[in-house]
Amino acid sequence: MTAGRHTARLVLKGHIIDSMMLPQIMDVVMDIGGNFTIEELKVGQHKTDTSLCRMEVYAETAEQLDRIVQRARALGATAEHEQPVRTDKVVRKGVFPEGFY
């Protein structure tokens, strides 16, 4: 397997096996022509436990990688360094909330 020049690290959390998220994302990567390496996989031991997977995705072109990441996001994955959007109330009109950038 030859790794492409473009990479992204995806994180999958939740019921990623019973929901078929993990195998669907693996299929997406392969269907688009990329490769992947599972770097970490923690499987919940009980039905109520969640699982965690970190995977490195490789593609030959930036366009391929972008398509893979977009489709993986649609299935519930996030890029490792992405954080959910946080909103704060504006205390005074015209003044940004503390920590805004």
C-alpha positions as CSV (number, residue, x, y, z in Angstrom):
1,M,0.0,0.0,0.0
2,T,1.5,3.3,-1.0
3,A,0.5,6.3,1.1
4,G,-0.6,9.4,-0.7
5,R,0.9,12.9,-0.1
6,H,-2.2,14.3,1.5
7,T,-3.3,13.2,5.0
8,A,-6.0,13.9,7.5
9,R,-6.7,12.3,10.9
10,L,-10.3,11.5,11.6
11,V,-11.9,10.8,14.9
12,L,-15.1,8.6,15.3
13,K,-16.9,8.5,18.6
14,G,-20.0,6.8,19.7
15,H,-21.6,3.5,18.6
16,I,-19.4,3.4,15.6
17,I,-19.5,-0.3,15.1
18,D,-23.3,-1.1,15.6
19,S,-24.2,2.0,13.6
20,M,-21.9,0.9,10.8
21,M,-20.1,4.3,10.9
22,L,-16.6,2.7,11.0
23,P,-17.1,0.3,8.0
24,Q,-19.0,2.9,6.0
25,I,-16.1,5.4,6.4
26,M,-13.6,2.7,5.5
27,D,-15.7,2.0,2.3
28,V,-15.8,5.8,1.5
29,V,-12.0,6.0,1.8
30,M,-11.4,3.0,-0.5
31,D,-14.2,4.0,-3.0
32,I,-12.6,7.4,-3.5
33,G,-9.2,5.8,-4.0
34,G,-7.5,6.6,-0.6
35,N,-6.0,4.5,2.1
36,F,-6.2,4.5,5.9
37,T,-4.4,3.4,9.0
38,I,-6.3,2.7,12.2
39,E,-4.1,4.4,14.8
40,E,-6.4,3.8,17.8
41,L,-9.5,1.7,18.4
42,K,-11.2,1.4,21.7
43,V,-14.3,-0.7,21.6
44,G,-16.9,-0.4,24.3
45,Q,-17.3,-3.6,26.3
46,H,-21.1,-3.3,26.9
47,K,-24.0,-2.3,24.6
48,T,-24.3,1.1,26.4
49,D,-20.5,1.8,26.1
50,T,-19.3,4.0,23.3
51,S,-16.3,3.4,21.1
52,L,-13.5,5.6,19.8
53,C,-11.4,5.3,16.6
54,R,-8.6,7.6,15.4
55,M,-7.6,6.9,11.8
56,E,-5.1,8.5,9.5
57,V,-6.5,8.9,5.9
58,Y,-4.2,9.2,2.9
59,A,-5.0,10.4,-0.6
60,E,-3.0,11.1,-3.7
61,T,-4.6,14.5,-4.3
62,A,-6.0,17.3,-2.2
63,E,-9.3,16.9,-4.0
64,Q,-9.6,13.2,-3.2
65,L,-8.8,13.9,0.5
66,D,-11.4,16.7,0.6
67,R,-14.1,14.4,-0.8
68,I,-13.1,11.7,1.7
69,V,-13.2,14.1,4.7
70,Q,-16.5,15.7,3.5
71,R,-18.2,12.3,3.2
72,A,-16.7,11.1,6.5
73,R,-18.1,14.2,8.2
74,A,-21.5,13.5,6.8
75,L,-21.3,10.0,8.4
76,G,-20.4,11.5,11.8
77,A,-16.6,11.7,11.9
78,T,-14.6,14.8,12.8
79,A,-11.1,15.9,12.0
80,E,-8.9,15.5,15.0
81,H,-8.2,19.1,15.7
82,E,-11.7,20.4,15.0
83,Q,-13.7,21.6,17.9
84,P,-17.4,22.2,18.2
85,V,-18.5,25.8,17.7
86,R,-19.0,27.7,20.9
87,T,-21.4,30.6,21.2
88,D,-21.6,33.3,23.9
89,K,-24.0,36.1,24.6
90,V,-22.9,39.6,23.8
91,V,-23.0,41.5,27.1
92,R,-22.8,45.0,25.4
93,K,-23.6,45.9,21.9
94,G,-20.5,46.3,19.8
95,V,-18.2,44.5,22.2
96,F,-17.0,41.0,21.4
97,P,-17.3,38.3,24.1
98,E,-14.1,37.5,26.0
99,G,-11.8,35.1,24.2
100,F,-13.4,35.9,20.8
101,Y,-11.2,35.7,17.7
